[in-house]
C-alpha cells in the first residue's frame, strides 16, 4: 500500500494521515487559512486549508488523525499536498497514532544501551557523575522525544538517535585526534540537547512549550547542569566547561548560540552536531529522489537541491 512519500507530482491520493503541526494565518486579502504539516510513517508534507473558520481550527489541531484526499504539486522546489477533502477519522476506522508516526530504525532500548557504553571511556568522575545524573533524571523522555519539530531527527526517539550517531562520530574524531578530551566531548554530545525534553511538548504533534519559547533548550540545560552539580555537591572547573559546551554548540550568535566555542572540544561538538543533522536531512531528501534527478530544495541547507547519482 502506497504511503505519502511514494506519491509523485501530479498523482492523486487518499490516505489516513496525522496532523503533525497546525498553524493559522491571514492572506493579504484578509482571509484566514491554516497551514498543516501532515505525516505518516514515510514522512511529512505541507498543505494549506483556505478560507478557514474557528470551527476548522478546533477540528484540526496538531495530533489529530484525518482522512485526506488530494493531489501532489510542486511549490518553490518542494512537493506539497493540495487538499480536496479532509475529515477527522472515526474511532471505528481503527487507525491509531502509532500507525502513522515515524520512529528511529533502532529501538529506544538498543539506542540507550549503545549510549551507555560511552561512559566506560570517560575517566573524569565529576563529568561522568553530572552527565549520568542529568540523563537519569530525564531518561524516559530522552528515549522517546524527537530532536526537533522539523528538518532533522523529528520523529519518535529522534533525540537519542541523533545523540548516539553523534557519539559514534565523536569517537572516530577523538581516535584520530587523541589530544581531544573524550570526557568533555562525550558529555557535551550527550547533554547538548537534553533540554529539548523540556523545550518540546513530546513525540506526538510536537510543539514548543511555554518554557521552550521563553527560555530555550540551551539555557534550560545550563540550569540543569548547575542543579545537578549542586545536588551532587560538585564544584570546580568541570561544571563551567560542561556549561560552555552546551552554551556554544550552535557555533555562532546568529545561529542561536549564546557563546562561540572557546574549547577545542566545543568546536568539535558544533561540527559533529552540524554534520549529523545535515546528513539526516540529506538522506531523507535523497531517499525520495530518483537516481539521475535532483532532490527537492532543502531550506536549512541554503535552499539547495542535491543531485542523486544515477549509478550505485
N, C-alpha and C positions, 0 to 999 in steps of 0.2 A: 504493500500500500504506500503510495507516494506521500512524502512529508513536505512541509512548507518549502524547504530549501531545494527540493527536487524540481520545483516549477521554474520555468524559464519565462522571459519576457514574452508577453502575448498569450500565455496559457491561462486558462480559467481553472478555478479550484473551488472546492467546498470542503472545509476542514474544521475540526474542533481545535481551538487554539486558546491559549491563556493570555490574558491581558497582563503583560509584564510591567508596563508603565502606562499611565493615562494622565495627560495634561490638557489644560484648556487654553484657548487663545481667542483673539478677535482679529478679523480681517480688517484691511484698510477701509472697507465699506461699512464696518461696524457689525458684521455678522459673527456670531460665536461658532467656534469649531473645536473639535478635540483631536489631539494627536495621540494615537495609540501605538504602542510597540507590542506586537503580537508574536507569540512564540509557540513552538512545540519542541520536541527533543532535538530536532535538526538545527535549530537556530531561531533567529527573530528578524522581523521586517517592520518597517514603519508603515502606518496607514493614517489617513485623515477621515474624520467624520465631519461633514459640513452641516451648517445650519442646525447646530445642536441647541438643546434647552437644558434646564436644570434636571429634567427627567432623564436625559441621556447621561448626565454626569453621575447621577445616583445609580443608574442602571449598569454603567460600565466602568467601575473603579478598578484599579490595579488588583490583581489576584482573582478576577472573575473569569470563569471558563465560558467561552462563547462559541457558537457555530457561525462561521463566516463564509460567505460566497463572494467571489470577485475574480479579478484577474491581476496579473503582474505587469507592471510597466516600469520604465526607467525614468528617473528624475535626477538630473545633475550627476550622472555617472553611477547611480546606485539604484538597485531594484527596490521598488515599493509595491505595496498592495493597493489596488483600487477596490474599495468595498462596495458591493452591490446589495448585499443582505447581511444582517447581523442580528443575533438574538442570544440571550443568556441560555445556557444549557439547562435542561430539566434533569432532576435527580434520577428519574427512571432511565435516562440515556446511559447511565453507568460510566461516565467519564470522570476521572479523578485528576487532581493536580499532578500527581506522580507520573501520570501517563504523558505529561506534556512538558515537564521540566528537565532541561539538560543537566547532567552532572558530570563530575570528573570520571575519567575512564577507570581509575583505580578506586576501590572503596576507601572511605574515610579511615577505616581501621588500618588498612595496609599503608596508607599515606602517613598516618600518625606513627606507626612503627618505624617507617623509614626515617622520619624526622628525628625520633628519639635516639637513633644510632649516632647522630652527630654530637650528642652530649659526651660520648665516650672519647671524643677527640679534644674536648675542652679541658683545660688544666687550671684555669683561674677559678678558685672556689666562689669568690664573690660574684663574678659574672655568671657563673653557672647557676648559683642559687637564685639570683634575681630572675634570670630567664626562666628557670623551672617554675618559680613561684607565680609569675605572671601567666605563664602558659597553663598551669594547673587551674588557676582561678577562672580562666575563660575557655577551658578545654572544649566543652560541649559546643559552644558557639563557633569556636575556631575551626572545628572539624566540619561544620556544615555551611558556614556563611560563604557568599561569593567574595571575590577580591574587589569588585567594582559593580556599579549599577549597569554599566555598558562598556563596550570596547574590548576589555581583556578579562579572562577568567571570571566572567559574570554568570556563573552557574553554581549549582549546589556543590559545596566543597571546593569551590574555585580558589578560596583563600589558602587553604592548606596545600592544594595542588600547586599553586604559584610558589609558595614558600619552599616546598620540597624540591621543586625544579630549580629554584634559586640556590638552595643549599648544594645541590649536585654541581651546578655551575661554579659556585664559590669554592668548592673543594678542588675542582680542576684548576682554578686560577691560583689558589693557595699552594697547591702542589707544584705549580710552575714557578711561582714566586714565593719561596719559603720565608722571605722577610715579613710577609703579612702575618698579623696576629690572628690566628684562627678563632680564638675566644671572642674577640671583638667582632670579627667578620660574621661568624655563625650566629652569635647572639643578635647582632644588628639585623641580619636576614630574618631571624625568627620573630623579633619584636617589632620590626618596622611598620607592619600593617595590622598588628593585633588590635589597635584602636578602632579598626573598622567594624569590630563586633559591637561597638557602641555607636559608631558613626552611622551605620546602616541598620535598617529595620529587620533584616532577616533574609533567608534564602529565597523566599517566595514573594513576588511583587515588590522587589527591593526598592526602597526609597531612603532618602536621608532623614534621620531622626532630628528632633529639635536640637539636641546636643551636637549632632553631626553638622548641622547647618551653622550653629553659633560658635562652636569650638573647633571641630575638625579632628580627624584621627591622629594627626601628628601631635597636637597639644594634649589630646586625651592620653596618648601613650607616654608622653613625658611625665605627666602627672601620675600615671600608673607605675612607672619606674620609681618615682620618688616614694610613692606609697609602699611599694614592695620593699625598698631599701629600709624604710622606717620600720616596717613590720618585722623584718629580718635583723634589724639593728646593725645594718651595714652602712658604713660611711667610707669616704675616700674617693680617689680619682676615678675608679671604675664606674661609679654611679654617673658622674658627669660625662664620661666618654660614651656610655650607653645612650644617654640623653642626646648627645651630639649626633650619634649615628642616626637616631630617629629624626631629629630636627633637620638634618641636612640631606636626607635620602632622595628628595626630589631634585636636588642638584643646583637649581637656580631660583632666585626670588620670584622671577616671573612664572615659574612652574609650580609655585606654591610652597617653596622651601623657605622656612624662616631663617635658616643659615645655609651658607655654601659649605661643602665638605672641607674640613681642615685636618682630617686624619686620612692617611692613605687607605685605611680600611673603609672609611666613609665614602671616599671617592669610588672605590671598587663596588661598594653596596649600591651606589647610584647607578653605575653602569650595568651591574648584574640585574637590578630591578628593571631597568630600561630594556635590556636585551630580552628578558623573559616575557615582558608584557608585549613587546613588538613582535616577537616570534609567535606568540599566541594569536595576535591579530592577523599576521601574515598567513599562518597555517589555516586559520578559519576562512579568510578571503580566498586563498588559492585552492582550498578544499572544495569550493563550489564553483571553480573556474575550469573550463575545458582546456586541455592541452592545446598550445598554439594560440591562446587568447589572453587578453588582459583581464585582470580582476576588476571588480567594482572599485571605486575610489575609496581610500581608507583615510578618513578625516584626520585621526591623530598622527598619521604619517604624511603630513603636509598635503593631504587630499590627493595623494598619488595613486595611480593604478600600477599594478605589478604584473609582469608577463610570466606565464606558466610555460616553460619549455615543452616542446612537442615530443621530446624523447624522454625515456625513463632515466 
